[in-house]
Amino acid sequence: MSDGLYVSLAEGDLRLEPLAEHHREGLRAATQADSEIWAIYPINYAGEAFDPQFDILLAAPPQRRVYAIIVAGQVAGMTAWIERGAPGWAVEIGNSFIAPALRGTGLNGRIKRLMLGHAFACGLGRVEFRVDVRNARSQAAVLKLGAQREGVLRAERVTWTGHVRDTAVFSILAREWAESSRR
């Protein structure tokens, strides 16, 4: 993954910062604000699971680069670039979580548009989203961005709860993003 992709990004009061140790307590507070959501996430960040999972995020291989989402100076969640397909051509935006108090405010769209614009400005041809089929809110959000639903990967993974997850795959291509940006 190009180092030019994984840089701090900002728009107004929103910053995406490469995840670092100093984000630990802010992200802990954000993830603890919604203990029920982790049931439909592939990994649990609630309670005692937080520190080991945060350590994994910090030590993640270069194929997964995690951001802390900062809003008005406070950690509000996380998101990541995840390599998919040919390096320098395709990437996934995933590992996303936003504190419940900020859901429905348009923040998710701002984050994703900031990341999409940057990915395509870096020359990538495709950005992908992978969403648990049970997560209707996230599926609606990626469709609202202009992503196309490509299909469902059946029994794609086993989550931390033991649930065998079906994963909906969505993508936006560079030419589609350019067309939608002109409107």
Secondary structure, 3 states (H helix, E strand, C coil): CCCCCCCCEEECCEEEEECCHHHHHHHHHHHHCCCCHHHHCCCCCCHHHHHHHHHHHHCCCCCEEEEEEEECCEEEEEEEEEECCCCCCEEEEEEEEECHHHCCCCHHHHHHHHHHHHHHHCCCCEEEEEEECCCHHHHHHHHHCCCEEEEEEEEEEECCCCCEEEEEEEEEEHHHHHHHHHC
